[in-house]
């Protein structure tokens, strides 16, 4: 998901918020490039590979917005945003190895450009850099990020192993999403608020928003992977389906037990390497009631994220977070 123009999330109505967020993101970019530098030039090149490819910088944005509920200019906020982005980037290096992905963000993936060993070790290097940065932010910040990394790893393992024979595939999928995606977004909000000096209630509210929004964020990507005719999410539509990654529309369609579910199952079991087979599978899904069911779930998670912000004071920062919750639904329409 590409971050929309910052005006879409409601900051242009407040020049002070717009300036703070834009300045913060500029500072994040500068520190991020410094953090991936190594005395060994090859490590710097490999580490900058995805940094230079661009990306959404969405998680740093959440850090910065959460910090606006206290002292948004506090010295730990930008480093926390960088540590979060480094953690996210490290997971992308590892994901590309596991998925054997040739491309990332429209460019050659690190494992394709070099090899799996280089990609894995580069991801590990970025994890280490993130830990080094949070060590300077205090033991609590270090502990929070370390726990989040553990949860991310558990989520990846849970997805790899798959649901137990007696486990509901949808429940398993949602748990994976909470661990692999939502946990880091929740930590983004938590660290941003905490390091800005927000009170504990505000910190917890924002972390809850991050988790609820994080699930909606992933469901939105799942729907776009099926529904879009274009490369709206930074990858070719149908990529998850072709790679055998279970997403909510697919799970709902397969659970329906109707004739189309049988056709879809047969196509998936036969493999979707052939473009025509992938197109057939996408056509089945796009016409299936499972898409409406998944959209309903997305709307529910987005609404819950929006509603959980109610205890926070009204203002530009809350409006921006509410707009984010609306945007993940609107982009799938």
N, C-alpha and C positions, 0 to 999 in steps of 0.2 A: 504494500500500500504506500503510495507516494503521498507525502504530506502536502496538503493543499496550500495555496497561498495563505499566508498567515491571517489575511483578512477574513478567510472563510471560518476561522475559529474565533472570530469576534474580538480581535485585538485592535483593529484599526479604529474602532470607535473610541479607543482610549490611547492617545499618543504616548503616554508614559509607559503603559504596558507594552505597546508595540516596540518602543525603544529598548526597554529592558530585555525583552525576549530576543529581538534581533541582535543586540549587543552580546547577550549571553551565548547565543548560538555561534557568533563569530569567535568568541573566546574559546568555546568548546572546540571549534575546528582547529584553532591554533594549538591548543594544548594537546589535542588528539594526535596531531602530526608530530609533535615533540615526543609524546609518550611512546610512539612506535619506533623511535630511532634507536639504533644499536651501534656499538663500535664495529660490529661485523656488518659490512655493507650489504651482504646478501640477505641477512635477517631483516634489515631495514627495508630492502626492496620487497621481500615477501610479505612483510607486515603491512606495508603501505599499499599493497595490491588492491585490497578491498576498500581501504580508506580513500584511495584515489578514484575508485570506481563510483564514488558518490554514495547515494543511499538516502534514506528518509530522515535520519537523525531524529526519529520520532521519540525515542526513549529519553534523550537529552531534553527534548521539548517538554515532556511530562515533568522531568526534574525541575526545570525552570519555572513552569507554571505552578507547580506545587509550592515552590519557594515563595511565590508571591503572596501567600497567606501569612507570611511573617516578613523577615528581612531578606528580600530577594537578592540583595547584593552581598550577602554574607560570604566570607572567603571560601567556605567549603562547598558551595553549591556547584560551581563550574567543575571543580575536580571530581565531584560525585557524578556529575553528568558524563564526564569523560570515562570514568571507571565503568559506568553502566554501559556506555557504547562499546568499550573495549570488550566487555563480557559478551555483549551481543555479537560483535564481529567474530570473536573466538568460536562461538557456536556455529557460525556460518561456515567457517573453515572445516570444522568437524562434520557438519551436516553434508557438505559437498563430497567429502570422502565416503560417508556412509551411503549417500544416494548415487555415487559415481557421476555426479553432475558435471557436464562439460562447460556450462556457463553459469555465471553469477552476475546479476545486475547488467546483463547484456555484454559482459566481457568474459574472456576465458577464465575459468575457475583456477584457483591456485593448484589444485591437484592435477588439473589438465595441463597447466603451464609447466609445472615442475613434476611432482609426483605425490603420492599419498603421504609419504613420510614427511616431506617438507610441509605439506598442508597441516598435518596433525601437530607437528612441533611448533609451527607458527601459531596455531590456535592456542597451544599451551603457553607460548611466550606472551600472548595477549592476556590470557588469564592471569599470568604472573604480574604483568604490568598493572592490571586492574587492582590486584591485591596490594601491590606496592603503593598505589595512589591512596587506597582506602586506609592503609596503615597510618598515613599522615592525618587522617580525618578522625582518628580515635578508635578505641577498641569496639565500641558498639557498631559503628559503621562497618568495620571490618567483619564483625560477627554476622551482621545482617547480609552482607554480600556473599560471604562464605556459605551461609545456609542457603541462599538463593541459588548459588552455583550447584550445590548438592541436589537441590530440588530439580534444577534443569537437567542434570545428569540422570536422576531417577525417572524423569518424564521421558527422556530419550530411550532409556532402557525399557521402560514400560511399553512404549510404542513399538520397539523392536521385538519384544517378546510376544506382544499381542494379548488380547483378553483371555482369561481362563475359560475353560469349557462351559462353566456355569455362570459366567459373567455377561451382563448385558453389554453388547458392543458399543452402544451409544454412551452408557455410563462410563465405560472404559475410555472412550474417545474424549469425553469432556474432562475426565481426570488428567489425561495426557495434555490437553490444551491448557488446563490450569497450571500444570507443572512446567511445560515447555515454553509457553508464551506468556500467560497472565502473571506468573510469579515475578518475572523480571520487570514488567510494567508496574506491578504493585510496589516492588522495591524502588523503582524510579520515583514514584510519588512519595513513598515513605522517606527515602533519604533526602529528597528535595525539601520536604517540609521540616524534617528533623534538623537538618543542618542549617536551615534558615531560622531556627529557634521557635518553631510553632509549638503550641501546647500539645500534650499527648492526645487529647480528644481529636484535634484537627489532624494530627499525624495519622491516627487510626482511620479516620473518615477518608482521607485521601488515599491511604493504602487500600482500603476496601474498594474505592472507586477504581483504582488501578487494576485490581483483580477482576472486577466485573467488566470493566471496559476491555481488559485484555482478552477475555473470552469472546466478547462481541467483535473485537478486532480480528480474531482468527476466523470466526464464523463468516465475517464479511469477505475475507480472502477466499474462504472455501467456496462461497457462492459465486464470486467473480471467476474463480478457476473453471467453473462449469458454464456459467451464463454468458461470459464476455466473448465477443467475437474478435476482440482485439487484445493487445498486450497491456491491459490496464494495471495489472498488479506487478509489473516488472518481470513477468515470466510468461511463457506461451500458455494460452488457455488449454486446460486438460493435462497440464504437467503432473499434478498430483495423481490424477486418475491413471495416467500412463505409468507412473512410477509405483503404483500399487499402494499409495498412501491413502488410508481410509479417511474420508471427510464426511461431514454430517449429511449432505444431500445423498451421497452414495449409500451410507448406512441406512437412512430412512427408506430409500428406494428398494434396497435389498430386503429389508424387513417387511415390506408391504405384501410380499407373496403373490403379487399379481403376475400376469403374463409378461409384462414388460420387465419385471424384476428378474424373471427367468432368462429373458434375452440378455439383460445386462450382465447377469452372473456368467452366462456362457461366454460373452465377449471378454470379460475380465479374466476368466479362467484360461482362455485361449491366449491371452497376452494382447497388449494393445500397442505393440511396436509399429504395426501397420497403420498408416494415417487414415485409411478408410475405416478400419475397425474403431479407431479412436473417435472419428467423426460420428459413427453410428452410436457409440456409447454416449457421447455428448448429446446427441439428438434425443435419445431416450430420456436422459436425465432432464433436459430442458423442458420437455413436455410432461414430466411426471409430477404428481402432487407432492412428492418429496421436496421439491424446491420451495413450494409454498410453506410446507411444514418447517423447513430450515429457516426460511425468512421470518416466520413467526417466532422462532427461538431467538434469532438475532435481535428482533425488535424487543423481545422480553429482556434480554441481557442488557441491551442499550438503555432501556427504560429504567431498569434497576440501578444501573450506573448513574444515570441522571438524578434519580430520586435520592440516592444515598448522599448527594451533596447538599441536601436541604439544610442540615445543621450549620453549614458554613455561611459566613456573611455574604450577602449579595454584593456583586461587584464585577469588574471586568475579568478577573481571574476565574471566578466561578462560571461566568458566561462563556469563557473560552473552553472550559472543560465540558460544559453542557453542549456546546457546539460540536466538540469532538465526538460526543456520544451520538448526536444526531447525524453527523457526517458518515459514520460507518454504515448506517442504515440507508441514507440517501444515495450513497455511491453504488449500491446494488440494485437500485430501481431501474 
